[in-house]
Amino acid sequence: MSPDFEAPDDQLAASAVAGDERAFARLIARHKDGLYRFIRRYTGNPDEAYDLLQETFASAWTALRRYDAARSFPTWLRSIALNKCRDWSRRRAVRRWLTWSDPIDSQAGLNLTDDTPSPEAAVVEKQRLSRLDRAVANLPQRLKEPLILTALEELSHEDAGRILGLTAKAVELRVYRARKALAEALALDAV
């Protein structure tokens, strides 16, 4: 069976369940960039994000028979990725506690290029993005998750609520609190 690579996600998922690995490879190719950005924003670490992306797709492959085609495939993938990120956060906390070490911080920032001609401006922008990246990564989980899903992944409050098991209003409130906490953290960091 040859998959129609322009087919909707649910049809590719059904082909993959029927044993067509190329259909699942197409789903990976279709969703890997957005899923990587989501995980990267959660962890604040590009290497960890890549590893978690691989874990997410491995888990999706084994759980594909349980995928409900009535659900959005990207939302289903983000649910799996969110669980992987939560597991990563727990392992990180345990590792920190066991070793009595400082938190693992991303020093890489977002590594985005800046179009400004001035090297000084590029350095300032990279530092600003790195501070923002660390501030998002350091938010409490209950605030970080709704913020990433809505503000950065551009999901609606309703879709984010479905992933998180919250009402749309609860997501809205947590996003408000996350933005307020970010503003305070960045103001303190600038001092």
Phi and psi in degrees as a GROMACS rama.xvg file:
@    title "Ramachandran Plot"
@    xaxis  label "Phi"
@    yaxis  label "Psi"
@TYPE xy
-101.227  125.64  SER-2
-74.8343  145.887  PRO-3
-84.189  106.744  ASP-4
-68.5237  -9.97708  PHE-5
-96.2379  1.41976  GLU-6
-65.7831  155.685  ALA-7
-63.716  160.722  PRO-8
-55.2152  -42.0815  ASP-9
-64.898  -34.8925  ASP-10
-70.6956  -39.6645  GLN-11
-64.6368  -39.5664  LEU-12
-62.228  -42.5079  ALA-13
-63.4016  -41.0735  ALA-14
-63.6577  -39.6298  SER-15
-64.8776  -41.5544  ALA-16
-62.4833  -34.489  VAL-17
-74.3524  -2.23217  ALA-18
110.467  2.36316  GLY-19
-87.6348  99.9628  ASP-20
-67.4301  -27.0806  GLU-21
-65.3712  -31.0128  ARG-22
-67.0337  -41.1316  ALA-23
-68.4517  -36.7008  PHE-24
-61.4438  -35.8888  ALA-25
-67.635  -40.1193  ARG-26
-62.4297  -41.0433  LEU-27
-61.4529  -49.5336  ILE-28
-59.5915  -38.1703  ALA-29
-68.4467  -35.4377  ARG-30
-114.288  -4.03526  HIS-31
-65.6055  -38.8907  LYS-32
-65.9139  -48.1956  ASP-33
-65.586  -37.9454  GLY-34
-68.7086  -38.7464  LEU-35
-61.5281  -45.6397  TYR-36
-59.1112  -42.8363  ARG-37
-58.9515  -50.7334  PHE-38
-66.1005  -40.2634  ILE-39
-61.0542  -41.3304  ARG-40
-67.2667  -33.43  ARG-41
-70.4801  -47.0937  TYR-42
-85.458  -30.725  THR-43
72.5854  15.1637  GLY-44
-138.191  114.633  ASN-45
-64.2854  -36.8436  PRO-46
-69.1316  -45.1277  ASP-47
-62.6608  -38.0371  GLU-48
-62.9343  -40.4047  ALA-49
-63.7207  -44.276  TYR-50
-61.556  -43.3366  ASP-51
-67.2892  -32.8588  LEU-52
-61.4243  -44.6671  LEU-53
-62.5968  -43.0816  GLN-54
-62.4655  -38.745  GLU-55
-62.1722  -47.4914  THR-56
-68.8096  -33.7707  PHE-57
-64.7272  -42.5257  ALA-58
-66.9975  -38.73  SER-59
-62.7107  -39.6987  ALA-60
-61.4501  -44.4342  TRP-61
-73.4932  -23.7968  THR-62
-100.359  3.5418  ALA-63
-58.2032  -31.6659  LEU-64
-63.9727  -25.1109  ARG-65
-91.2294  -1.56709  ARG-66
-65.6241  129.503  TYR-67
-94.6358  113.588  ASP-68
-62.8568  -14.278  ALA-69
-74.0198  -18.1916  ALA-70
-90.0912  154.768  ARG-71
-68.9112  130.461  SER-72
-62.8653  -44.0938  PHE-73
-61.1317  -35.3725  PRO-74
-67.4498  -40.5346  THR-75
-61.7227  -44.3982  TRP-76
-62.1396  -41.9326  LEU-77
-64.9534  -32.6931  ARG-78
-62.6186  -43.6992  SER-79
-64.7655  -45.9336  ILE-80
-61.8637  -39.942  ALA-81
-62.0994  -41.2755  LEU-82
-63.495  -39.7388  ASN-83
-64.1151  -40.1811  LYS-84
-65.6104  -40.0494  CYS-85
-64.0587  -42.7039  ARG-86
-60.5702  -42.9702  ASP-87
-60.3717  -43.524  TRP-88
-62.3617  -41.5297  SER-89
-65.0934  -44.6715  ARG-90
-61.4297  -39.5421  ARG-91
-64.3153  -42.9824  ARG-92
-64.8787  -41.4258  ALA-93
-65.4327  -44.4219  VAL-94
-59.8815  -42.2171  ARG-95
-64.1551  -42.8177  ARG-96
-66.1469  -43.3668  TRP-97
-67.4319  -33.9674  LEU-98
-98.6209  -5.02442  THR-99
53.0304  36.1442  TRP-100
-98.9444  171.527  SER-101
-72.7534  158.894  ASP-102
-58.946  147.874  PRO-103
-79.0982  117.792  ILE-104
-112.456  145.956  ASP-105
-79.4438  123.599  SER-106
-97.2212  -7.01093  GLN-107
-82.6426  -20.8031  ALA-108
65.1833  -157.654  GLY-109
-90.3278  -10.2134  LEU-110
52.6637  37.6181  ASN-111
-90.0699  142.075  LEU-112
-80.6457  151.251  THR-113
-114.443  135.041  ASP-114
-81.9337  -3.1903  ASP-115
-68.1956  141.709  THR-116
-72.8821  -22.0667  PRO-117
-82.5158  125.781  SER-118
-62.5596  -33.2262  PRO-119
-64.3678  -41.9357  GLU-120
-65.4723  -36.5673  ALA-121
-65.2069  -39.8617  ALA-122
-65.5593  -44.3954  VAL-123
-61.8654  -43.4428  VAL-124
-64.9721  -40.8713  GLU-125
-64.6279  -39.3849  LYS-126
-65.8591  -40.3666  GLN-127
-63.7122  -45.065  ARG-128
-65.4926  -37.5703  LEU-129
-65.1198  -41.571  SER-130
-62.903  -42.7976  ARG-131
-63.9814  -43.8606  LEU-132
-59.3283  -46.601  ASP-133
-65.0354  -40.2491  ARG-134
-63.4181  -41.9393  ALA-135
-65.0207  -44.7524  VAL-136
-63.1539  -29.2586  ALA-137
-89.6961  -3.31084  ASN-138
-62.8692  150.221  LEU-139
-61.0363  147.554  PRO-140
-52.0752  -41.9474  GLN-141
-65.7745  -20.7642  ARG-142
-99.6711  -36.4509  LEU-143
-63.9127  -45.6768  LYS-144
-61.7216  -49.9803  GLU-145
-63.9804  -35.8062  PRO-146
-63.5864  -48.4801  LEU-147
-62.1997  -45.2129  ILE-148
-65.2445  -38.0498  LEU-149
-93.1433  -54.1057  THR-150
-74.6484  -36.7078  ALA-151
-99.79  -39.2035  LEU-152
-89.6122  -8.03646  GLU-153
61.0774  33.3244  GLU-154
-82.216  154.572  LEU-155
-71.4506  163.386  SER-156
-60.9939  -34.2054  HIS-157
-66.4187  -46.7421  GLU-158
-65.4553  -42.3457  ASP-159
-62.2399  -39.5595  ALA-160
-62.8728  -37.741  GLY-161
-63.3934  -41.1237  ARG-162
-67.1392  -41.3565  ILE-163
-90.3619  -10.0253  LEU-164
74.3053  35.3909  GLY-165
-125.22  165.043  LEU-166
-78.8598  160.862  THR-167
-60.8556  -37.088  ALA-168
-65.192  -39.6641  LYS-169
-64.7683  -38.9956  ALA-170
-63.0731  -45.9067  VAL-171
-57.8568  -45.2222  GLU-172
-64.2855  -42.1978  LEU-173
-68.3725  -35.3643  ARG-174
-64.8954  -42.4527  VAL-175
-58.5642  -47.0323  TYR-176
-66.0529  -36.5259  ARG-177
-65.0944  -43.3933  ALA-178
-64.455  -38.8543  ARG-179
-64.8219  -44.4628  LYS-180
-63.7303  -39.0566  ALA-181
-63.4032  -45.1522  LEU-182
-59.3675  -42.8522  ALA-183
-66.1978  -43.8422  GLU-184
-63.6701  -41.6535  ALA-185
-71.206  -33.3928  LEU-186
-66.6163  -40.9136  ALA-187
-67.7514  -37.813  LEU-188
-67.8466  -29.6058  ASP-189
-76.6741  -19.4867  ALA-190
